[in-house]
Amino acid sequence: MSYKVDIMIQDATILTVDKDRRVITNGAIVIEKDRIKDIGKSDELTRKYQAAKVIDGSDKLVMPGLVDMHLHFIHQIHKGVAPENLCGPPWSNWAHSNIGTVLTKEEEVVGGLSVMIELLRSGTTTFLDAGSYFPEDTIEAVGEIGMRAVMGRRTFDQVIPGQPMGDVFVKTTKECLKLNEAFVSKYKDGLADGRVKPHVSIQGVGRCTDKLYMESKKMADNYGVVLNSHLSGGIWGILDSLEKHGMRPVEHLSHLGVLGPNVVLVHMVHVNDQEIQILKEHKVNVAYCPATALKLAYGLSIAGRFPEMLNAGVNVCLGTDGSDCANYQNMIRVMYLAAVLFKDFRGDANVMGAETAIEMATINGARALGMENEIGSLEKGKKADVVIVNMRGAEWIPHPNPIQNLVYSSSGNSVQTVIIDGRVVMEDWEIKTVDEEKVLAKCQELSEGILKRSRVNPFQTLRWNVM
C-alpha cells in the first residue's frame, strides 16, 4: 500500500545541493505538509507514495529555493531614476536625500511587494532585508505574499561629513537601540507560521558609533538573531576607518568584539589577507553583491577577494541589493556575475564557476541565517522550499548540462513554479498569493507621485536628448 502525501514532483533533474552534492536524473521529490518527505529516483518513489498533487518534472530542473542575502525595499520606488554616473557615497546621498526624505509607508510597502514579485519570479524563496523605515508594515506584507524572510529596522547614529542624508535619518545611539529592540522583541517568535523573523540592522560604513555596534551585537546575541551591517564596500570606507581608528574596518570590529557566526557583513569588496583570517576565525558571513559593486564602481576588479575568502573557509553568500543601485532582484543574474567575473579578473577559468555560484545562492545563504538545517538544499526532513525551472525554452535548448545552463544561459524567466513551506506560491508563472497586476500598477502610480514630490527629473540622460 502506498503512503499518501501532498505533492510529488517526478521525472525531473534535481539539484539537491546536499552534503554529497547529488544531482538526481529522472528524480522525484515528495512533500508532506511543509517538509520534504523523501527524495530519490522516480521509479522507486512513485511506487512508495500516492500524492494528492502530482507535478510532471519532464524537462524540468528542480532545485532549492534561492536565498538572497541583501536587498532593500526602500529603493524600489525609484528604480532607474538615480543618475548612472554616481559611485557609492554620492549615489547613497542622492537616493536618501531626494527619495528617502519623502518616502511614505504605503510606498515602501507596495515597493516591497513589487520587489518580492520579482524575487519569486526568478526563484528566490528566502531573503534578508537590509532594514526598512516602516518595518512593522513591511514585515506584514512579507507574511501576506508567503515568502521566507529576515526583516529589520534601518538605523544609524553618526553623520558622515559631506553626506547630508545623515542630517535627516540619523538618530541617537539610544534611539537606534530602542527602535531595534522594540522590533526584534515584537517579532522574536516569528510571523506567518515562523517564516518571517526579525534581525538587528545597523547601517555601518562609517555611520555607526562603536557603542551602537557593541550594544547591537549584544542585542543580537541576546535574542538569537542576525546582526547585519554594510562594510568595506568602497575604498572610502577603508580610508575613513583608518583615519578614525587607525585600523581597517574588519580589524576594528574584531577589536570591538562584535564579530561572530550571527554577523552578516555586506559588500566586503576591500579586505586584505589579515581581515580574511579574522573573518574565518570568527565565522563571519559575507554577502557579496556583484551587481552593485560593478554599477557603483566599488573597485571589484581591482580589490575583490571573494575567491580567497571562499578558499579560506569564509561563508560567502550572494545578494541582489537595491533596485536603483543594482537595479534588479534576480538571483540567477547575480549567480552569473559571481561565476564569471573572477575568471576574467584573474585570467584563470578555474576560479569560481557555476557550482560555486549555486552554493553561494543556496546553502551558503541558509548557513548565514542559521537556517542550514532547514533550507538551502533538498534533503529529507528539510523545509519544502522548492523551485521548478522549465528547460523547454529557447534559452535552455539544448540542455545536456543543466548546471551550466542555469547559471550561464538562463535569465530567471524560466522559473515556472515556486513552493515555499510546502505551499505552491507560484504555479505555471502565476503568483497565487497576491494580485501581481494590481501591485505593479500601484507601484507605478506611487512612483510617479513620489518623483513629483521629490522634484527630481525621472528621465535623466547623460548625452541623449529626451523630446
C-alpha angles and dihedrals in degrees: 000000000000122000115245117235137167105243136011125185108196141183092023137132105247126202101199099178084202124149091280092042091231120188108200117203118201085014137160135207122202122207126197116182106313097339141078104250097185144346131195144089117349096229090059101040096044087061093049101045140046112201129203087215122032120193118199108230097188109139088001130125113214117199142157117280111268119251115219107201100191134033141130128222092195096070099052094084092063100038111161095006105101113091107266094223095069119107125206110299096030090050092049091047092049094048097047098038095048104031109015093057093060100033115128131207092251092050093053093046095048091042088052092052089051090051091052092049089056090046094051093046090058098043107267114142101167133037144173112225115212093223136293132225088222100036099160091058097042093049090056090052090054090053089052097054093047102238128139112243149159111219135190148180113253110235142164134161106198135071122223111219112252094019106096095185085088092061090066104035105030116111133183118273089250092052092049092052092045093051093047095046093048090054097043093045093050094052101028091118092051135244133250097028090320096302094117120055137170132244137184109261124192123170100230123180095107096316097098128072121226090252092055091051094048097044092044091054090051089051093049091049092047094052096036094239139127123276109214128192141156113241143168096359098141135015089257089071092053093049092047092052093047091051095047102035108014088238138087115258099260091045090051094051089048089052089053091051095236101124125101146122092290092058122100115192116194129217100358094176095146110056131130132214094270092052091049089056090049090052090050095047093050094040091234118176121230124206110206115202106184097172093060093040090057099042096044094043099241092164096252095155092050103039110014114128102178095125089052091049091052092046090051091053099256112150104243119184135172137254136183098210127196126350093237099044101038092015100208139065097210115124094190089063089048090051089055092055092046091051099047112027099077092044087067098034090055098032088234122117090196092069119102111330140171099303092050091048092052091050091050090052096048126018095021091054091048090051092051089056093046088246101110091118091055109035142004098076139043107251138137111279096017124118114280098246100148134165123201116203122196111227096187097087126101093257089059103043117135102024111177088141109037093179092064093039092053094055104028103031109025123086098193093256089104093067100116107172134019125195121191123183088351091302121119102235096169124021127181090350093307118118108222103194105056136024099257096191092050094048094049093046090051091048090053091049094048092046091056090050097050092047090055091050092047091049093219122142103252095198104050122164131184100218110351125092119235109209 
